[in-house]
């Protein structure tokens, strides 16, 4: 009786195994070998800095043509080249996300309306009658963003927050720390990016009274841009980098030199893991890469 039960159970197990094996063979979906190659090429840290939940999700998006080869922020240029080779795609102009401070007024460029003697914090200063500057849009310079950055990638230099693009990983913590919302994380082409380093919507006559390097809404950049990449709205100019051909006329013609460009150094082309191991170039304007400083 026991033997018969064992043989019956064994027979049923064998039958089920055969059925499952046959179903697996019939329903199996062959996976493109490039997907596995992409997963191996990606760092595998699942940091989501690319905008996808995991490296696997990014690999699937790359396969579907929904993401460019340079999507991996952590991997940098080396990973982008591997991805482009696997997919047999041409590598586009490399870009990566990084923080941009929309203000360029250092201590000698901006006027203060009061003397602040409280806690050295932008948030605290902003709570006291809206800050100590005449400009309610500009950088207060008390370093909340600098203290928030875990990568030592943003520093207060002469009263102005400036980004070390060789170390910035686009984590966005500086954006959250700024009480005036003058920092944003943007997609930067590694060659050159023209930016309006101002956040003010005040009329030009008011801006001139309290800031030497603010946008006065004159529209000269709009009139002189040959591809109509410069726009003016609410007294503030902006540059559409999707249209901009990098002629540089806007920067040259700007009377207050509020338009400048960000140069991403060669160090910034390295993978984040390599950049993080390098010593910080603290308070070095050559690494920060803003033109027309001051």
C-alpha positions as CSV (number, residue, x, y, z in Angstrom):
1,X,0.0,0.0,0.0
2,X,2.8,2.4,0.9
3,X,4.7,1.4,-2.2
4,X,1.7,2.1,-4.4
5,X,1.3,5.5,-2.9
6,X,4.9,6.4,-3.4
7,X,4.8,5.2,-7.0
8,X,1.6,7.2,-7.6
9,X,3.0,10.4,-6.2
10,X,6.2,9.9,-8.1
11,X,4.3,9.4,-11.3
12,X,2.2,12.5,-10.8
13,X,5.3,14.5,-10.0
14,X,7.0,13.3,-13.2
15,X,3.9,14.1,-15.3
16,X,3.7,17.7,-13.8
17,X,7.4,18.2,-14.4
18,X,7.0,17.2,-18.1
19,X,3.9,19.5,-18.5
20,X,5.7,22.5,-16.9
21,X,8.8,21.9,-19.0
22,X,6.8,21.7,-22.2
23,X,4.9,24.9,-21.2
24,X,8.1,26.7,-20.4
25,X,9.6,25.7,-23.8
26,X,6.4,26.8,-25.7
27,X,5.8,30.1,-23.8
28,X,9.5,31.1,-23.5
29,X,10.2,34.6,-24.7
30,X,13.8,34.9,-26.1
31,X,15.5,38.0,-24.5
32,X,17.6,40.2,-26.7
33,X,21.2,39.5,-25.6
34,X,21.9,43.2,-25.8
35,X,19.7,43.7,-22.8
36,X,22.1,41.6,-20.6
37,X,25.0,43.4,-22.2
38,X,23.5,46.8,-21.3
39,X,23.0,45.6,-17.7
40,X,26.6,44.6,-17.5
41,X,27.8,47.9,-18.9
42,X,25.7,49.9,-16.4
43,X,27.2,50.4,-12.9
44,X,24.4,48.5,-11.2
45,X,24.1,50.9,-8.3
46,X,20.3,51.5,-8.9
47,X,20.7,55.2,-7.8
48,X,17.8,56.4,-10.0
49,X,19.8,59.6,-10.9
50,X,18.9,58.8,-14.6
51,X,15.2,59.1,-13.8
52,X,14.6,55.3,-13.9
53,X,13.9,53.1,-10.9
54,X,16.9,50.8,-11.5
55,X,19.7,50.0,-13.9
56,X,17.5,47.3,-15.4
57,X,14.7,49.8,-16.1
58,X,17.2,52.1,-17.8
59,X,18.5,49.2,-19.9
60,X,15.0,48.4,-21.0
61,X,14.4,52.1,-21.9
62,X,17.7,52.2,-23.8
63,X,16.6,49.1,-25.7
64,X,13.2,50.7,-26.5
65,X,14.9,53.9,-27.7
66,X,13.3,55.9,-24.9
67,X,16.6,57.1,-23.4
68,X,19.8,58.4,-24.9
69,X,23.1,56.4,-24.5
70,X,24.4,59.1,-22.1
71,X,21.6,58.7,-19.6
72,X,23.7,57.1,-16.9
73,X,24.9,60.0,-14.7
74,X,27.1,57.7,-12.5
75,X,28.8,56.0,-15.4
76,X,29.8,59.1,-17.3
77,X,31.4,59.1,-20.7
78,X,32.9,55.6,-20.5
79,X,29.6,54.0,-19.9
80,X,27.9,56.1,-22.5
81,X,30.4,54.9,-25.1
82,X,29.8,51.3,-24.2
83,X,26.1,51.7,-24.4
84,X,26.3,53.4,-27.8
85,X,28.5,50.6,-29.0
86,X,26.1,47.9,-27.8
87,X,23.1,49.6,-29.4
88,X,25.1,50.6,-32.5
89,X,24.0,54.2,-32.0
90,X,25.8,57.4,-32.6
91,X,26.8,59.1,-29.3
92,X,25.1,62.4,-29.1
93,X,26.7,65.5,-27.6
94,X,27.3,64.4,-24.0
95,X,25.2,66.1,-21.3
96,X,24.5,65.5,-17.7
97,X,22.3,67.0,-15.0
98,X,23.8,69.5,-12.6
99,X,22.9,72.4,-10.3
100,X,22.7,75.9,-11.7
101,X,22.6,79.0,-9.4
102,X,20.5,81.7,-11.0
103,X,22.4,84.6,-9.5
104,X,25.9,86.0,-10.1
105,X,25.9,88.9,-7.6
106,X,28.9,88.7,-5.3
107,X,29.3,91.0,-2.3
108,X,30.5,94.0,-4.3
109,X,27.7,93.7,-6.8
110,X,24.6,93.8,-4.5
111,X,23.3,96.3,-2.0
112,X,22.1,95.4,1.5
113,X,19.1,97.1,3.1
114,X,19.9,95.9,6.7
115,X,22.6,94.4,8.8
116,X,21.8,90.8,9.7
117,X,23.5,89.5,12.9
118,X,21.6,86.3,13.4
119,X,22.3,82.6,12.8
120,X,24.5,82.1,9.7
121,X,21.7,80.6,7.7
122,X,19.9,81.7,4.5
123,X,16.6,80.3,5.8
124,X,17.0,82.2,9.1
125,X,17.9,85.4,7.4
126,X,15.0,85.1,5.0
127,X,12.6,84.8,8.0
128,X,13.8,88.2,9.3
129,X,11.9,90.7,7.1
130,X,12.6,88.7,3.9
131,X,16.4,88.8,4.1
132,X,19.0,91.6,4.3
133,X,19.3,92.3,0.5
134,X,17.4,94.9,-1.5
135,X,17.0,92.2,-4.1
136,X,14.4,89.7,-2.9
137,X,15.5,87.2,-5.6
138,X,19.2,87.0,-5.1
139,X,21.6,84.7,-3.3
140,X,21.8,85.6,0.5
141,X,25.2,83.8,0.7
142,X,24.9,82.2,4.2
143,X,25.6,78.7,3.0
144,X,22.6,76.5,3.5
145,X,23.2,74.9,0.1
146,X,26.9,74.4,0.9
147,X,26.1,72.6,4.2
148,X,23.4,70.5,2.5
149,X,25.7,69.2,-0.2
150,X,27.2,65.8,0.7
151,X,29.6,65.9,-2.2
152,X,31.3,69.3,-1.3
153,X,30.2,70.5,-4.7
154,X,28.8,74.0,-3.9
155,X,30.6,76.7,-2.0
156,X,30.0,80.3,-1.0
157,X,32.6,82.5,-2.6
158,X,32.5,86.2,-1.9
159,X,28.8,86.0,-0.9
160,X,27.6,83.9,-3.8
161,X,26.9,80.2,-4.1
162,X,29.0,78.7,-6.9
163,X,28.9,75.1,-8.1
164,X,32.0,72.8,-8.6
165,X,30.8,71.0,-11.7
166,X,33.6,68.4,-11.3
167,X,31.9,67.1,-8.2
168,X,28.2,67.9,-8.6
169,X,26.0,64.8,-8.9
170,X,22.6,66.5,-9.4
171,X,21.3,65.1,-6.1
172,X,19.1,68.2,-5.7
173,X,19.7,68.7,-2.0
174,X,21.0,72.3,-2.6
175,X,17.7,73.0,-4.4
176,X,15.7,72.0,-1.4
177,X,18.0,73.9,1.0
178,X,17.7,77.3,-0.8
179,X,14.9,79.4,0.7
180,X,14.7,81.6,-2.4
181,X,14.5,78.9,-5.0
182,X,17.4,80.3,-7.1
183,X,19.0,76.9,-7.6
184,X,17.7,74.4,-10.1
185,X,19.0,71.1,-11.5
186,X,19.2,71.3,-15.3
187,X,20.5,69.3,-18.2
188,X,23.9,70.7,-19.2
189,X,25.7,70.0,-22.5
190,X,29.3,69.3,-21.6
191,X,30.7,71.8,-24.1
192,X,29.0,75.1,-23.4
193,X,25.8,76.4,-21.9
194,X,24.6,80.0,-22.0
195,X,22.6,80.9,-18.9
196,X,21.0,84.0,-17.5
197,X,22.4,84.2,-14.0
198,X,19.5,86.1,-12.5
199,X,16.1,85.3,-11.1
200,X,14.6,88.8,-10.7
201,X,11.3,89.9,-12.2
202,X,11.7,93.5,-11.1
203,X,11.7,96.3,-13.7
204,X,15.2,97.2,-15.0
205,X,15.2,100.6,-13.3
206,X,14.8,98.9,-9.9
207,X,17.4,96.2,-10.6
208,X,20.0,98.9,-11.5
209,X,19.5,100.5,-8.1
210,X,20.5,97.4,-6.1
211,X,22.5,95.1,-8.4
212,X,25.3,95.7,-10.8
213,X,24.9,92.3,-12.6
214,X,21.2,91.7,-12.6
215,X,18.9,91.3,-15.7
216,X,17.3,94.6,-16.5
217,X,15.0,93.2,-19.1
218,X,16.4,95.4,-21.9
219,X,15.8,92.7,-24.6
220,X,19.1,93.2,-26.3
221,X,19.8,89.5,-26.2
222,X,16.4,88.8,-27.8
223,X,17.0,91.4,-30.6
224,X,20.5,90.1,-31.4
225,X,20.0,86.3,-31.3
226,X,20.1,85.0,-34.9
227,X,18.2,81.8,-34.0
228,X,15.6,83.4,-31.6
229,X,16.9,81.3,-28.6
230,X,16.7,84.3,-26.3
231,X,13.3,85.1,-24.7
232,X,12.1,87.8,-22.4
233,X,9.2,87.3,-20.0
234,X,8.3,89.2,-16.8
235,X,11.4,91.4,-17.1
236,X,13.7,88.3,-17.1
237,X,15.6,86.9,-20.1
238,X,16.1,83.2,-20.7
239,X,18.0,81.1,-23.2
240,X,16.4,78.0,-24.8
241,X,19.4,75.6,-25.1
242,X,17.4,73.4,-27.4
243,X,17.5,76.2,-30.0
244,X,20.8,77.9,-29.0
245,X,23.6,77.4,-31.5
246,X,26.2,78.9,-29.1
247,X,27.1,82.0,-31.1
248,X,27.7,83.9,-27.9
249,X,26.2,87.2,-29.2
250,X,23.9,87.4,-26.2
251,X,26.8,87.2,-23.8
252,X,28.8,89.7,-25.8
253,X,26.0,92.3,-26.1
254,X,24.5,92.0,-22.6
255,X,25.1,95.4,-20.9
256,X,25.2,94.0,-17.3
257,X,27.0,90.7,-18.3
258,X,24.3,88.7,-16.5
259,X,24.5,86.2,-19.4
260,X,27.4,83.8,-19.1
261,X,28.3,80.3,-19.9
262,X,29.1,77.2,-17.8
263,X,32.1,75.2,-18.9
264,X,32.0,71.6,-17.8
265,X,35.6,70.7,-17.1
266,X,37.2,67.4,-18.2
267,X,37.0,66.2,-14.6
268,X,33.2,66.4,-14.9
269,X,33.2,63.9,-17.8
270,X,34.5,61.1,-15.4
271,X,32.1,58.7,-13.7
272,X,30.7,60.0,-10.4
273,X,32.5,57.2,-8.5
274,X,35.9,58.5,-9.8
275,X,35.1,62.2,-9.2
276,X,34.0,61.4,-5.6
277,X,37.5,60.0,-4.9
278,X,39.2,63.2,-5.9
279,X,40.0,65.9,-3.4
280,X,37.6,68.9,-3.6
281,X,39.0,71.9,-5.4
282,X,37.5,74.2,-2.8
283,X,36.9,77.8,-3.7
284,X,38.5,77.4,-7.2
285,X,36.8,79.4,-9.9
286,X,38.7,77.5,-12.6
287,X,36.8,74.3,-11.6
288,X,33.5,76.1,-11.3
289,X,33.8,77.3,-14.8
290,X,31.6,80.4,-14.9
291,X,32.6,83.0,-17.4
292,X,32.4,86.7,-16.8
293,X,32.8,86.3,-13.0
294,X,32.0,89.3,-11.0
